[in-house]
Amino acid sequence: MSVYDETITKIRQLPEPLVQEVRDFVDFLLTRHDQVRWQLWNQFSEGIDLSEADVSDYLANLEDYERRLERGEIAW
């Protein structure tokens, strides 16, 4: 039996949620081995990292601002 056939046999034994994970992983492998798609993915993931970092900075600043309002250090 080939590796391909063994893999298909094992996949058929998995419950549906795990098959979905296998499908996602296969999509990842296909993307990783396609230079254009991989480059696009890296740019996208870097954008996500930046946007999340900006949100966390914003939230920290907002919390600080709210604490200062509560203490009366600043006013509207």
C-alpha positions as CSV (number, residue, x, y, z in Angstrom):
1,M,0.0,0.0,0.0
2,S,1.4,3.4,-0.9
3,V,1.8,6.3,1.6
4,Y,-1.1,8.0,-0.2
5,D,-3.4,5.0,0.3
6,E,-2.4,4.6,3.9
7,T,-3.1,8.3,4.6
8,I,-6.5,8.1,2.9
9,T,-7.3,5.0,5.0
10,K,-6.4,6.8,8.2
11,I,-8.4,9.9,7.3
12,R,-11.5,7.8,6.7
13,Q,-11.2,6.6,10.3
14,L,-11.3,10.1,11.8
15,P,-14.4,11.9,13.1
16,E,-15.6,14.8,11.0
17,P,-14.0,17.6,13.2
18,L,-10.6,16.0,12.8
19,V,-11.1,15.6,9.1
20,Q,-11.7,19.3,9.0
21,E,-8.4,19.9,10.8
22,V,-6.6,17.6,8.3
23,R,-8.1,19.6,5.5
24,D,-7.0,22.9,7.0
25,F,-3.5,21.5,7.4
26,V,-3.4,20.3,3.8
27,D,-4.5,23.8,2.7
28,F,-1.6,25.2,4.8
29,L,0.9,22.8,3.1
30,L,-0.3,23.7,-0.3
31,T,-0.1,27.4,0.5
32,R,3.4,27.0,1.9
33,H,4.7,25.3,-1.2
34,D,3.3,27.9,-3.5
35,Q,5.6,30.9,-3.4
36,V,3.1,33.5,-4.4
37,R,0.4,32.3,-2.0
38,W,3.0,31.9,0.8
39,Q,4.2,35.4,0.3
40,L,0.6,36.7,0.4
41,W,-0.1,34.7,3.5
42,N,3.0,36.1,5.2
43,Q,2.0,39.7,4.3
44,F,-1.5,39.0,5.6
45,S,-0.3,37.5,8.9
46,E,2.1,40.4,9.5
47,G,-0.9,42.8,9.0
48,I,-2.9,40.8,11.6
49,D,0.0,41.0,14.1
50,L,0.3,44.8,13.6
51,S,-3.4,45.4,13.9
52,E,-3.6,43.3,17.1
53,A,-0.6,45.1,18.6
54,D,-2.2,48.5,17.8
55,V,-5.5,47.4,19.5
56,S,-3.7,46.2,22.6
57,D,-1.8,49.5,22.8
58,Y,-5.1,51.4,22.3
59,L,-6.8,49.4,25.1
60,A,-3.9,49.9,27.5
61,N,-4.1,53.7,26.8
62,L,-7.8,53.7,27.2
63,E,-7.7,51.9,30.5
64,D,-5.0,54.4,31.7
65,Y,-7.2,57.3,30.6
66,E,-10.2,55.9,32.4
67,R,-8.3,55.4,35.6
68,R,-7.0,59.0,35.4
69,L,-10.6,60.2,34.8
70,E,-11.7,58.3,37.9
71,R,-9.0,59.8,40.1
72,G,-9.9,63.3,38.8
73,E,-6.4,63.8,37.3
74,I,-8.0,64.8,34.0
75,A,-11.4,66.0,32.9
76,W,-13.5,65.6,29.8
